[in-house]
Amino acid sequence: MNTAVALPLPKYHQIYLVLREQLAEGRFAGGLPGELALAEQFRVARITVRKALAQLAAEGLIDRAPGRGTVPRAAAASAQANGKGHGRATPAGRSRAQLTGLLENIVTMGLATRVKVLECEVVPASAAVAEVLHLAPGAPVQKAQRVRSTREGPLSLITTHVPAALAQGFGRRELAKKPILILLEEAGVRIGHATQTISACLADAHAARHLEVTVGSALLAVTRLIHDTRGRPVQWLHGLYRPDRYQYEMQLSRVGSIDAKVWVSKALTAQFH
């Protein structure tokens, strides 16, 4: 039996994870945003951002210099070779999460939004939930429902199902503070990959009340199945999002000759405000 106690990830480390993922994707070739811009983006104190940047610098991922700002190590070397280089702050606006890094997306969303837990209880798995999570019908699962909001108001209504054995270490109080993927990782689950579908639906009375829209309003419907590194399903999620506050952006490239009809995804982001 594993008796290790999982410690919560401090905010500076969550920011560090997000920035590290973005650096790996080459998204700061022109320089990272300034400390103040990052503090506003993640809604934390400037000292928290400074601590995250210090960890990145200690790992040799960024260089920080007065008058030059903060740049990726590769960009810093190039700038020195060319005798130039300036930090650049990104403009304020919509928050953006890169979906190619699932953990980054969840952490970014968790830092930039607040959550209200509507429901959290262990229930018997329905036939549909049991099939998706590879459980026996009626097996215990933790069902949780939460509303995420930004400063502008409700953003999403999320319902999750997790095998009860994996959710023993967290409940309503923990779900109100942290993204569920963070809680699963703290419980020892190693997140592997996810499959996700996006469609549309109309708001019923329950969704309309919590998302502050009229009944029958169009919503984005997201279904996501999370697997661990062994391929075991560990979380099934169904989310309803207000399309006026959340959107997906995908960049596609054509493969083959000029008349090819095959397209591949190059990038996928989620914007919320």
N, C-alpha and C positions, 0 to 999 in steps of 0.2 A: 504494500500500500504506500502511495506517495504522500508523505506527511509534510512536504515542503510548503512553506507559506509564501504565496505570491504577493509581492509588493506592488502597489500601484505605480504606473508610469508617471513621473512628474511632468508638468506641462512643458518645461524646457526640453525634455527628452522627446516628447511628442512632436514639438516643433522641429527638433533636430532630425527626426525620422522623415518628416515631410520634406524638409530642405535637402536632405541627403538623397532622397528619391528623385527630387527635381534636378539636382546636380547631375545625377547619373543619366538623366534623360537629356542633358545639355540645354536646359531651359534658361540658364543664366550666362550665356556666352558674353553678353555685354555688361555683366556685373549684377550682383544681387541688389535687391531693394535695400534702402537704408534701414537702420534700426527702428526709427520712428514709424516708417511705412510698414515694416513687419509687425511691430507692436500693434498697430491699428488693424492690420489684416487678421491677426490671430487673437486680437482683443485680450492682450496680456500686458504686463508691465514691461518697460524697456529692458530692465535688468534680466528678465526671463529670456528675452530674445538674445541678449548679449551672452548669456550662459550657453544657449544653443549654438551660437556662432563660435564661441570659444571651443566647444567640443568638436565642431567641424574643422576648425583651424588646427586643433591638436592632432587630428587624424590626417592632416595634410591635404584636406579636400579644398580648402579656400586659403587665400592670402588676404590680410587686412593691412592697409597702410594709409596714414593720414594723407588726405588730398586725392587719393586714388580710389577710395571706397573699398568694397569687399568684392573680390572676383574669384572665380574657380581657379584652382592651381594651374590647370592647363592654360587658361586664358591669361593668367598672370605671367606665365613664362613667355607666351607669345607677345604680350604687351611689352615686356622688358626687351625682347629681341627687336621690336619695332620702335622702341623708345616712346611708347604712349600707353594710355590705358586710363579709363575713368569709370567710376562706379555709376550706376544708373538705377534710379528708383522707378518701380512700375507705377502707373497711374492708379488712383483709387477707383473703385467701381465694383463690378460684380466679383464675388468670390468664385474661384475656379478650382476644381479638383480633377487631377489626371486619373482617368479610370484605368489606364494601363497598369497603375500601381494600386491595387485594391486597398491595401492597408493605408496608403497615403490618402486616398479618397475618403475613407471612413474617418481617419484622424482629422483631416481638414474640416470635414463636415461637423464633427463633434466639437472642434474648437470654435467654429464660427457660428454655431447655433446653440439654442437652449432646448431642453427636452422636458416634456411632461408625460409621466407614466400613467396611462389610463387603466391598465390591467397587467397583472403579473401573477400567474398561478400555474400549478402543475395540473394537467388535465390528461385524460386518456387520448391517445392519438387517433384521429379519425382515419378512415381507410385511405383517404387521399394523402394525408400527412405521413402516415406510416409507410406508404409506398415510396414517397419521395425520399424519406430519411432512412429507408431500408430497415424499418422496425416492424415488429408484429403489431397488427391492429389492436388498439387499446393500450399499447405500451405508454408509460408515463413520459410526457414531454412538457417543457416549460413554454407556456404561451404568454407572450408579452405584446402589449400594444402601446405605442408611444406616438405623441405628436411632436414634431420638430418645428421650431419657429426661428425666424430671424427678427431683426428689429422691425421689419415691415409687417410681420404677422405670421400665421401658420404657413408652413412650407410643405409638410408631408405627414401622412398618417401611415405608420409602419406597424405591421404585424409580423412577429417572428415566432418560429417554433424551433426549440433546441432539445435534443434528448436530455431527459432529466438528470441522467448520470453526469453530464457535462456541465450542467447549470447549478450544481449543488452549492457552489461558492458565491453565487450572486443572486440578488433578487431585486425588488422594486427600488430600494435605496441606491444600490450600485448602478442600476440601469438609468437612474436619473442623473448620474454623474459622468458616466463613461459610455463610449460606443461599445456595442456588444462584442465586436471582434477583439477589441482590447481586453475585455473581460475574459473571453475565451482563451486568448493567448496567455493571460495571467494565470488561468486555470491549468495551463500546460498543453493546450491544444496548439498544434503547429499548422497554421493556415496554409493551404496549398494552392487551390485554384477555385474559380467560381464560374458557373454558367448563368447567364442572365438573359431575360427576354423583356422587351419593352413594347407595350401596346397602349391602347386607350380604352377608357370606360367612362360611364356617366356616374356622377356622385349620387349615392343613395342618401337617405336622411341622416344616417350616422356619420358618414364622411362629410357631408355638407355642413353639419353642425360643428365638427371639430376643425375643418379647414376654412370655415367662414365663407362658404360659397352657397349658391342656391342649389336646391335639389335638381339633378339633371345636368349640372355643369360638366363640361368635359375635363377629364383628369388624365394625367399620364399614369399608367399602371406598370410597375416594375416587379418582376419576379426574379429572385436570385437564390441559387442553391450553392452553398459554400461547402467545399470539401477540405479535409486536412491533407497533409503530405502523403498519406497512405491511400488517398482516394475515398475515405469514409465521409459520407454526408454528415455535417455537424451543425448546419443551420439552414432553415428554409425561411425566406423572407418574401413578404408581399407588401409592396409600398404603393401608396397613392400620392401623387405629387400635383401641386397646383402648377399648370403650365405657364402661368404668368410670372412665376417666381423660380422656376427650375427648367432648364433646358439642356439637352444633349447636343454636342457638336462632334461630328465625325468628318475626318478628311479621308478621301478615297483616291487611290491611284489606279489607273487602268494597267492591266498586265497583258502583254502580247502585242500584236500588230495593231494598226490604226483602227481596224474594224472589230477588235476584240470586244467581247461583251462581259469579260471577267474583271471585277474590281476588287481591290483588297484595301482593308482599313490601314491607315497610316497613324492615326491618332484618334483618341476618343476622350472628350472632356465633359464634365458636368459643371454648369454655371448655376449659381443660386444667389438670390438677393431678396 
